[in-house]
Amino acid sequence: MPPAFLKAEYDDRLARLRAAMQARGLDALVIGDPANINWLTGYDAWSFYTPQMMFVDLEDGPFWMGREMDAGAAKFTSYLSAAQIVAYPESLVQRADTHPSVFLADWIRQHGFATAHIGYESDVYYLSPRALSALQAGLPDATWHDADLLVNWVRLVKSDAEITMLQAAAKIAELAMQTAFDGARPGVRQCDLMADIVAAQIRGTEEFGGDMTAIHPLILAGEAAATAHPMWTDAVLEDGQTIAFELGGCRKRYNAGLARTLHLGSPPQKLQDTAKAVEEGMQAVMDSLYAGAICGDVHAAWQRVLDRYGLEKKSRIGYSIGVAYAPDWGEHTLSFRPHETVAVPENAVVHIILGMWMDGWGMELSETLHVRQHDCRRLADFPQHVHLVP
């Protein structure tokens, strides 16, 4: 599996990251988030359940550091040279008396960084406290700096090639949602329907296949419809249920989210009224979203619609999205909620999700949006209205 992009794309990303590192006074950076490792080099494997990191300096790297068994993936999913692939021995995997970080710290020290200013990601799912503490203990004379989200903010602005990849992901999301709409009928088990949806996500199109989405595909039906992130069960769908699907598509680890709602049978008035408000709210958000827009102002456009309808939503309404691995496809940078003062840059891609979880039922509507100079555009082309199944 070759890298997803041309080498020039990755070279540009590395140059941008190094500029950000220099601005922070860093000689090197330890990256633990596999999404950031992928973004920087193309490296792609399900190898992050054991200690794995990327070491980025200002001149020679970057260096992938991981298990010897997984070093082969670095050779065919990235442009890294043999010298840039640092594998620790298999004998260090899951040992109580030592840790791979001891080996990696020794390598870093021997390569001239014993007294360097080193940044690290402090709040990622994959760089454990034990891994970080062993690394720091092995480099006692280095100066350590919290550089959490440094890479995430650099990758917020997407290249043309990334936008194209996200469009492909959005196409897969459309197919997954159509599968959900085609298969949702009274008497169908949730697990059977979701099996078809996951198959559609992976099968993709005739031109390109799909990957596993970084967020587990969700179905909100029955009692679970009143909460935000339920898992599917083997319960059957029932006549009269309002069912929300929070799905998505993934292409080369780039994720596009898509949420829609359907109703089995005749829709109740409360659903029609809420759906009307949510659709108006989505249009208000899209009308207010462009390069330079303030995140809090975008949320305020949505809130004005809610206020008019007498509705309430306490959670944020969106975030930036892109390359990601489980358990989350958000980039942990932009958030659309009250009082956020961050401006949205041109060529950011965001997932706006307007979930309304009511007393005993719920509905969702979301769009993955490409932010342009004067407007934004939907990456998926799928009807927003609540789909009715007679």
Beta strands, then each sheet from edge to edge (+ up, - down):
strand 1: 28-31
strand 2: 53-57
strand 3: 63-67
strand 4: 85-88
strand 5: 117-120
strand 6: 143-146
strand 7: 218-220
strand 8: 242-251
strand 9: 254-264
strand 10: 318-321
strand 11: 330-336
strand 12: 349-357
strand 13: 362-371
strand 14: 376-378
strand 15: 387-389
sheet 1: 4+ 3+ 2- 1+ 5+ 6+
sheet 2: 7+ 8- 9+ 15+
sheet 3: 11+ 10- 12+ 13- 14+
end
